[in-house]
Amino acid sequence: MRRLWLLFAQTVTICLGVLFIVATLRPDWIHGPSRAPEPAQPAPVATSAPQILSYHDAVEQATPSVVNIYTSKHVNVPLIPLPADPELERLFRDTPGFSRRKATTSLGSGVIVRPDGYILTNYHVVEAADAIQVALSDGRAARAGLVGADPESDLAVLKIDLPDLKAIAFNGDHQVRIGDVVLAIGNPFGVGQTTTMGIVSALGRNRLGINIYENFIQTDAAVNPGNSGGALIDTSGRLIGINTAIYSETGGSLGIGFAIPAGAAQIILNQIVEHGAVTRGWLGVEPQDITPDLARAFKLKQDDGVIVAGVLRDGPAFKAGIRVGDIIVKMNDQAVLDSIDFLNQIAPLAPGQRVTLTLVRDGRLRNAEVDIGKRPPIRRP
């Protein structure tokens, strides 16, 4: 038995030795052939170029419709410096040798709105101009005639006679929203046609003292002197406004510009082209907003409505029996909020149309039937 155990121990020892030698010298006999490392996978190759955000198509579509406007006029320049006093100027205006005629030039922008040559611009761009020259983006130029103007909205319509004119597309029913990207195209400082980008900052801006009828689109797209009358477009190249004014303490852009909405401009354009002028409804009253102090003085329970601060003798309101101190709260059962809202309610009405005004007099409500009149033109010096 002992002999068998020794034989078994010797056999196991020899086998372990042989296994150690084989594992050391030829490990592939035990573990099999070693696998080569897999090659690194190459980085994926882009199949197409990355999309670049650009408004080139919108600008390319609208640019041919935007024009540069150059005006010239003659003004009387005093030869003797005087204080800025209108009375002194009026006294010496007709004095021989007091002043001399001097030619001045100014610049602005405009938008071709009809292929037959009608151009929208601001009234202040062409006001009192002796000559108007229009330069197109393709290098052509032509003298323009003034078809008509509406100082109360600061819009004017010009006409040029050139072939192959491209009219801009209006935004139509596409709603303008705060935050929409917009592009302003014009001729700032006379450097040539320029495009700037921004967003719609606010809508319905009024009480700025720029025009009588105000309903501006506010934008932070850079608008500078010379941009007046130019186009404010959306990212599809559609016209959404006519650039009109900027808020600035230095004369340069501070990121607050104002544009007349395209819809309102189109209505005025059509009236000027068809009738030569804009017709607005008129009552012949001077409305005043109701302040908290006035509300307490008149013992009013609400601050809506307007107080009649003045009535033009023989005007529509005067003939209907409306007097100073009356408080107008409704027109045709539609609430009157303030003086701006009241003017905007009256303006679209046709002369001769009858409306019902609900007013407060002596603490009691009463109705007055008024025939709308035609608003007289503004007298300018």
C-alpha positions in Angstrom: 0.0 0.0 0.0 2.8 2.4 0.9 4.5 1.6 -2.4 1.3 2.5 -4.4 1.0 5.8 -2.5 4.6 6.7 -3.3 4.0 5.8 -7.0 0.9 8.0 -7.1 2.7 11.0 -5.4 5.6 10.8 -7.8 3.2 10.7 -10.8 1.3 13.7 -9.6 4.5 15.6 -9.0 5.8 14.9 -12.5 2.5 15.9 -14.1 2.5 19.2 -12.2 6.0 19.9 -13.3 5.2 19.2 -16.9 2.1 21.4 -16.7 4.2 24.3 -15.2 6.8 24.0 -18.0 4.1 23.9 -20.7 2.2 26.9 -19.1 5.4 28.9 -19.0 6.8 28.1 -22.4 3.7 27.5 -24.5 0.7 29.2 -22.9 -1.3 29.1 -26.1 -1.5 25.4 -25.7 -3.7 25.9 -22.6 -5.6 29.2 -23.3 -5.8 28.9 -27.1 -4.5 31.5 -29.6 -4.6 35.1 -28.3 -7.0 37.5 -30.1 -5.6 40.6 -31.7 -7.0 43.9 -30.4 -9.9 45.3 -32.4 -9.0 48.4 -34.4 -10.5 51.7 -33.2 -13.7 52.7 -35.0 -13.3 55.9 -37.1 -15.3 58.9 -36.2 -18.6 59.2 -38.1 -18.4 61.4 -41.1 -21.1 64.0 -41.6 -23.2 63.3 -44.7 -24.3 66.9 -45.1 -23.1 70.4 -44.1 -24.6 71.8 -40.9 -27.5 74.2 -41.4 -26.6 77.9 -41.0 -29.2 80.3 -39.6 -29.5 83.1 -42.1 -32.1 85.7 -43.2 -30.6 86.1 -46.6 -33.7 84.9 -48.5 -36.0 87.4 -46.7 -33.6 90.3 -47.3 -33.1 89.3 -51.0 -36.9 89.2 -51.5 -37.5 92.6 -49.8 -34.4 94.6 -50.9 -35.5 95.5 -54.4 -38.7 97.1 -53.0 -36.8 99.5 -50.6 -35.6 102.8 -52.1 -33.5 105.7 -51.0 -35.1 109.1 -51.1 -33.2 112.4 -51.5 -35.1 115.7 -51.1 -34.1 119.3 -51.6 -35.8 122.5 -50.6 -35.1 126.1 -50.1 -35.3 127.8 -46.7 -34.8 131.3 -45.4 -31.7 131.6 -43.3 -31.3 134.7 -41.1 -28.2 136.8 -41.9 -28.3 138.2 -38.4 -28.3 135.8 -35.4 -31.4 136.2 -33.3 -32.6 134.4 -30.1 -34.9 131.4 -30.8 -38.1 133.5 -30.5 -41.0 133.0 -33.0 -42.2 136.6 -32.4 -38.8 138.1 -33.4 -38.6 135.8 -36.4 -42.1 136.9 -37.5 -41.2 140.5 -37.0 -38.1 140.4 -39.1 -39.2 137.8 -41.6 -40.2 140.2 -44.3 -37.5 142.8 -43.6 -35.3 143.3 -46.7 -31.8 141.9 -46.2 -32.7 140.0 -43.0 -32.5 136.6 -44.6 -31.4 134.8 -47.7 -32.6 131.7 -49.5 -30.5 128.6 -49.0 -30.8 125.2 -50.6 -30.9 122.2 -48.1 -31.0 118.5 -48.7 -32.2 115.6 -46.6 -32.5 111.9 -47.0 -34.8 109.0 -46.0 -36.2 105.7 -47.3 -39.3 104.4 -48.9 -41.0 101.2 -49.9 -42.4 100.3 -53.3 -45.9 99.0 -52.5 -47.4 98.7 -56.0 -45.7 97.6 -59.3 -47.1 100.7 -61.1 -44.7 102.9 -59.1 -46.4 103.9 -55.8 -44.1 104.3 -52.9 -44.9 104.6 -49.2 -42.7 106.8 -47.0 -42.9 109.2 -44.0 -44.5 112.6 -44.4 -41.6 114.2 -42.6 -39.2 112.8 -45.1 -40.8 114.7 -48.0 -42.4 117.6 -46.1 -42.1 120.9 -48.0 -39.6 119.4 -50.5 -39.1 121.2 -53.8 -37.7 118.1 -55.5 -37.7 114.4 -54.6 -35.3 111.9 -56.1 -35.6 108.2 -55.6 -32.7 105.7 -56.0 -33.4 102.0 -56.4 -31.3 99.1 -55.2 -30.4 98.2 -58.8 -28.8 101.5 -59.5 -31.7 103.2 -61.3 -33.0 106.6 -60.2 -36.0 108.8 -61.0 -37.8 111.9 -59.9 -40.8 111.3 -57.8 -44.1 113.2 -57.6 -46.1 113.5 -54.3 -49.5 111.8 -54.7 -50.8 112.8 -51.3 -49.9 112.9 -47.6 -51.4 112.3 -44.2 -49.5 114.4 -41.6 -51.7 113.0 -38.8 -50.2 109.5 -39.3 -46.9 110.8 -40.8 -47.3 108.9 -44.1 -47.0 110.0 -47.7 -47.4 108.4 -51.1 -45.0 109.0 -54.0 -45.1 108.0 -57.6 -42.3 107.1 -60.0 -42.5 106.1 -63.7 -40.0 103.2 -64.2 -40.6 99.7 -65.6 -40.1 96.4 -63.9 -40.6 97.5 -60.4 -41.0 94.9 -57.6 -43.6 95.6 -55.0 -43.1 94.4 -51.5 -45.5 91.8 -50.1 -47.6 92.9 -47.1 -47.9 90.6 -44.1 -51.7 90.4 -44.6 -53.3 88.2 -42.0 -50.0 87.1 -40.4 -50.2 88.3 -36.8 -47.2 90.2 -35.5 -46.2 89.0 -32.0 -43.9 90.3 -29.3 -40.6 88.5 -29.6 -40.8 87.9 -33.4 -37.6 88.4 -35.3 -37.7 91.5 -37.6 -35.4 93.2 -40.0 -35.2 96.9 -40.7 -34.0 98.0 -44.2 -33.2 101.6 -45.0 -30.6 104.2 -45.8 -29.1 105.2 -42.4 -27.0 108.4 -42.4 -26.9 108.1 -46.2 -24.3 105.3 -46.2 -26.5 103.2 -48.6 -29.0 100.4 -48.1 -28.5 98.6 -44.8 -30.2 95.8 -43.0 -30.3 95.4 -39.2 -32.0 92.8 -37.1 -33.9 92.7 -33.9 -37.2 91.6 -32.4 -40.6 93.1 -31.8 -40.3 94.7 -28.4 -43.9 95.9 -27.9 -47.1 96.5 -29.7 -49.7 99.3 -29.6 -47.3 102.0 -28.4 -49.1 105.4 -28.2 -49.0 108.7 -26.2 -45.5 109.3 -27.6 -46.3 112.7 -29.0 -45.0 111.8 -32.4 -48.3 111.7 -34.4 -52.0 112.4 -33.6 -52.9 108.8 -34.4 -50.4 106.4 -32.8 -50.4 102.6 -32.7 -46.7 101.8 -33.1 -44.7 98.6 -33.3 -41.7 99.0 -31.1 -38.5 97.2 -32.1 -34.9 97.0 -31.0 -33.6 96.6 -34.6 -31.1 99.5 -35.1 -32.9 102.4 -36.7 -31.0 105.6 -37.4 -31.6 108.9 -39.2 -32.2 108.0 -42.8 -34.1 104.9 -42.0 -37.4 106.8 -41.8 -39.9 105.5 -44.3 -38.0 102.2 -44.8 -39.3 98.7 -44.4 -39.7 96.6 -41.3 -40.0 93.0 -42.5 -40.5 89.6 -41.0 -38.2 86.6 -41.6 -40.3 85.7 -44.7 -39.6 89.1 -46.3 -43.2 90.4 -45.8 -43.7 94.1 -44.8 -45.0 94.5 -41.2 -44.3 98.2 -40.7 -42.9 101.5 -42.0 -40.0 102.7 -39.8 -41.0 106.1 -38.5 -39.1 107.3 -35.4 -36.5 106.5 -32.8 -36.2 107.3 -29.1 -32.7 108.8 -28.7 -31.0 111.4 -26.6 -27.9 111.4 -28.9 -29.4 111.1 -32.4 -28.2 107.5 -32.7 -29.9 104.2 -32.2 -30.6 103.2 -28.5 -32.5 100.1 -29.4 -36.0 101.8 -29.3 -37.5 102.3 -32.7 -41.1 102.7 -33.8 -42.9 101.6 -37.0 -46.4 102.2 -38.3 -48.1 98.8 -38.7 -48.4 97.7 -42.3 -52.2 97.2 -42.1 -52.8 100.8 -41.1 -50.3 102.0 -43.7 -52.1 100.0 -46.4 -55.5 101.6 -45.6 -54.0 105.1 -45.8 -52.2 104.2 -49.0 -55.5 103.0 -50.6 -57.3 106.2 -49.6 -54.6 108.5 -50.9 -54.4 106.6 -54.2 -58.1 106.6 -54.7 -59.1 110.0 -53.3 -55.9 112.0 -52.9 -56.3 112.3 -49.2 -57.3 110.5 -46.0 -60.9 111.0 -44.7 -61.5 110.5 -41.0 -64.5 110.9 -38.8 -64.7 113.9 -36.5 -66.9 115.2 -33.7 -65.4 118.6 -33.0 -64.6 118.0 -29.3 -61.5 118.1 -27.2 -61.5 114.9 -25.1 -59.5 114.7 -21.8 -58.6 111.6 -19.8 -60.3 111.1 -16.5 -57.7 111.3 -13.7 -58.3 110.1 -10.1 -58.7 113.7 -9.0 -61.4 114.4 -11.7 -63.1 111.1 -10.8 -63.4 112.2 -7.2 -64.5 115.8 -8.2 -67.3 114.4 -10.5 -68.1 111.6 -8.0 -67.5 108.9 -10.6 -67.5 105.3 -9.7 -65.1 104.4 -12.7 -62.2 106.0 -14.4 -63.2 104.9 -17.9 -64.5 107.5 -20.4 -63.4 111.0 -21.4 -64.4 114.4 -20.2 -65.3 117.0 -22.9 -62.8 119.8 -22.3 -63.8 121.8 -25.4 -66.5 121.9 -28.0 -66.1 123.5 -31.4 -69.0 125.9 -32.1 -71.1 124.7 -35.0 -69.3 121.3 -35.0 -71.1 117.9 -35.0 -71.0 117.6 -31.2 -72.1 121.1 -30.6 -75.1 120.7 -32.9 -76.0 117.5 -31.0 -76.1 119.4 -27.7 -72.9 118.1 -26.2 -71.3 120.6 -23.8 -68.1 121.2 -21.9 -68.0 119.0 -18.8 -70.0 116.1 -20.3 -68.4 112.7 -19.7 -68.6 110.3 -22.6 -68.6 106.7 -21.5 -69.9 104.8 -24.6 -70.2 105.1 -28.3 -72.7 102.8 -30.0 -72.8 100.7 -26.8 -69.0 100.3 -27.0 -67.1 101.4 -24.0 -64.8 104.5 -24.3 -61.6 103.8 -22.3 -59.6 107.0 -22.7 -59.0 109.9 -25.2 -56.7 107.9 -27.4 -59.2 105.0 -27.6 -62.0 107.6 -28.3 -60.1 109.2 -31.2 -59.4 105.7 -32.7 -63.1 104.8 -32.5 -64.2 108.0 -34.3 -61.5 108.1 -37.0 -62.7 105.1 -39.1 -66.3 106.3 -39.3 -67.5 107.8 -42.5 -68.8 111.4 -42.5 -72.5 111.5 -42.3 -72.8 108.4 -40.3 -74.9 108.7 -37.1 -73.7 107.4 -33.8 -75.1 107.3 -30.3 -73.0 108.7 -27.5 -73.8 107.7 -23.9 -72.7 110.5 -21.6 -72.9 111.6 -17.9 -74.3 115.0 -17.2 -75.2 116.2 -13.7 -74.7 112.7 -12.4 -77.3 111.1 -14.8 -76.8 109.0 -17.9 -78.3 110.3 -21.2 -77.9 109.6 -24.9 -77.0 112.0 -27.7 -77.4 111.3 -31.5 -74.4 112.8 -33.4 -73.8 112.9 -37.1 -70.1 112.3 -37.8 -68.3 115.1 -39.6 -65.2 115.2 -41.8 -62.0 115.9 -39.9 -60.5 119.2 -41.2 -56.9 119.1 -42.4 -54.1 120.3 -40.1 -52.9 123.8 -40.7 -49.2 123.9 -40.8 -47.0 127.0 -41.1 
